[in-house]
Amino acid sequence: MTEVRETRLPGVGVKHDFTTDDGRDVGVLVHRDGRRDIVVYDAEDPDTCSMQITMSAHDTRTLAELLGTSQVNVVVQSVQQEIEGLAIEWLTIEPNSPSAGKTIGDGEFRTKTGASVVAVIRNDAPFPAPGPDFGLFSEDVIVCVGTSEGLNRMRDLIAPG
């Protein structure tokens, strides 16, 4: 499997990039509001962006459908249903997060933030629609759906102390 590099961009979102089989670097910048920028880096200078496409959350879902989606995306789509103001965020449980070693129910995420954990990705394996007894571990990625404000509160709840 291709290595995907993740770079957190405070106040912006997360950039995921990888090197294609033909040696080009390609990235996706996931903004906190759900927008995505697809970037292709210059072949001669990998620090220079040679092309960028900004996509709305709707455009992103359309492209994902064309490329093929995982079970996690199917669950997220069933929850989202084109509700205005809804955003999706992938958040990593850091080793020193107060949520590491606790269950989703222990975190009271929905009660405290209004956002829902719709999936957990652990070691590249998706766990769609986890229940309140589902345990969270360091390096798990939780897929959350909610308003921007709710996702900001979720981010604060799982942030390392």
VEXDO-488827 format. One record per residue (C-alpha): residue number from 1; residue in one letter; z negated, y, x. Coordinates in steps of 0.2 Angstrom, whole numbers, m for minus. Layout:
% residues N
(NUM; A; (Z; Y; X)) ...
This chain:
% residues 161
(1; M; (0; 0; 0)) (2; T; (4; 18; 6)) (3; E; (m11; 28; 12)) (4; V; (m14; 43; 1)) (5; R; (m23; 57; 10)) (6; E; (m35; 68; m1)) (7; T; (m39; 86; 3)) (8; R; (m52; 95; m8)) (9; L; (m47; 114; m10)) (10; P; (m62; 123; m16)) (11; G; (m59; 133; m32)) (12; V; (m41; 126; m33)) (13; G; (m42; 107; m35)) (14; V; (m37; 92; m24)) (15; K; (m21; 89; m14)) (16; H; (m15; 71; m12)) (17; D; (m1; 68; 0)) (18; F; (7; 53; 8)) (19; T; (22; 49; 20)) (20; T; (37; 41; 11)) (21; D; (46; 26; 19)) (22; D; (59; 37; 26)) (23; G; (46; 48; 35)) (24; R; (45; 63; 23)) (25; D; (28; 70; 18)) (26; V; (26; 73; m1)) (27; G; (11; 79; m10)) (28; V; (3; 83; m27)) (29; L; (m9; 97; m29)) (30; V; (m20; 94; m44)) (31; H; (m26; 110; m51)) (32; R; (m43; 111; m60)) (33; D; (m34; 116; m76)) (34; G; (m23; 101; m76)) (35; R; (m7; 109; m69)) (36; R; (1; 99; m54)) (37; D; (12; 106; m40)) (38; I; (23; 93; m32)) (39; V; (27; 98; m14)) (40; V; (39; 91; m1)) (41; Y; (36; 96; 17)) (42; D; (49; 101; 29)) (43; A; (55; 86; 39)) (44; E; (55; 96; 55)) (45; D; (38; 105; 52)) (46; P; (26; 95; 41)) (47; D; (15; 110; 39)) (48; T; (29; 120; 30)) (49; C; (33; 116; 12)) (50; S; (52; 115; 9)) (51; M; (51; 113; m10)) (52; Q; (38; 115; m23)) (53; I; (38; 111; m42)) (54; T; (25; 117; m54)) (55; M; (22; 106; m69)) (56; S; (12; 108; m84)) (57; A; (0; 94; m90)) (58; H; (13; 89; m103)) (59; D; (27; 89; m89)) (60; T; (16; 78; m78)) (61; R; (13; 65; m92)) (62; T; (32; 65; m95)) (63; L; (35; 62; m77)) (64; A; (22; 49; m76)) (65; E; (30; 39; m90)) (66; L; (46; 40; m81)) (67; L; (39; 33; m65)) (68; G; (27; 20; m74)) (69; T; (9; 22; m78)) (70; S; (m7; 12; m75)) (71; Q; (m19; 6; m88)) (72; V; (m30; 21; m84)) (73; N; (m16; 33; m89)) (74; V; (m14; 24; m105)) (75; V; (m32; 26; m109)) (76; V; (m32; 44; m105)) (77; Q; (m16; 47; m115)) (78; S; (m25; 39; m130)) (79; V; (m39; 51; m129)) (80; Q; (m30; 67; m125)) (81; Q; (m17; 68; m139)) (82; E; (m11; 85; m136)) (83; I; (m27; 94; m139)) (84; E; (m26; 113; m134)) (85; G; (m38; 117; m120)) (86; L; (m41; 99; m114)) (87; A; (m40; 95; m96)) (88; I; (m42; 79; m85)) (89; E; (m51; 78; m69)) (90; W; (m53; 65; m56)) (91; L; (m70; 67; m47)) (92; T; (m76; 56; m33)) (93; I; (m95; 51; m33)) (94; E; (m100; 56; m15)) (95; P; (m113; 45; m6)) (96; N; (m127; 58; m8)) (97; S; (m122; 62; m27)) (98; P; (m137; 61; m39)) (99; S; (m125; 50; m49)) (100; A; (m123; 36; m36)) (101; G; (m132; 20; m41)) (102; K; (m135; 26; m59)) (103; T; (m126; 21; m75)) (104; I; (m115; 33; m85)) (105; G; (m128; 33; m99)) (106; D; (m141; 38; m86)) (107; G; (m131; 53; m81)) (108; E; (m130; 59; m100)) (109; F; (m113; 66; m95)) (110; R; (m106; 69; m112)) (111; T; (m122; 76; m119)) (112; K; (m124; 88; m105)) (113; T; (m106; 93; m102)) (114; G; (m96; 89; m118)) (115; A; (m84; 80; m106)) (116; S; (m81; 61; m107)) (117; V; (m79; 48; m93)) (118; V; (m63; 39; m99)) (119; A; (m61; 28; m84)) (120; V; (m68; 23; m67)) (121; I; (m57; 19; m52)) (122; R; (m66; 8; m39)) (123; N; (m57; 1; m24)) (124; D; (m40; 5; m32)) (125; A; (m45; m6; m47)) (126; P; (m46; 4; m64)) (127; F; (m60; 1; m76)) (128; P; (m54; 10; m92)) (129; A; (m66; 15; m106)) (130; P; (m82; 11; m97)) (131; G; (m97; 10; m108)) (132; P; (m114; 19; m105)) (133; D; (m121; 4; m95)) (134; F; (m107; 5; m82)) (135; G; (m114; 8; m65)) (136; L; (m107; 21; m54)) (137; F; (m106; 19; m35)) (138; S; (m103; 29; m20)) (139; E; (m84; 32; m18)) (140; D; (m80; 28; m36)) (141; V; (m68; 40; m44)) (142; I; (m72; 45; m62)) (143; V; (m58; 51; m73)) (144; C; (m65; 64; m85)) (145; V; (m58; 72; m100)) (146; G; (m64; 88; m107)) (147; T; (m63; 107; m108)) (148; S; (m62; 117; m91)) (149; E; (m80; 123; m94)) (150; G; (m86; 105; m97)) (151; L; (m77; 98; m82)) (152; N; (m85; 112; m72)) (153; R; (m102; 106; m78)) (154; M; (m98; 88; m74)) (155; R; (m93; 93; m57)) (156; D; (m110; 102; m55)) (157; L; (m119; 86; m61)) (158; I; (m111; 74; m49)) (159; A; (m111; 86; m34)) (160; P; (m122; 81; m19)) (161; G; (m139; 89; m20)) 
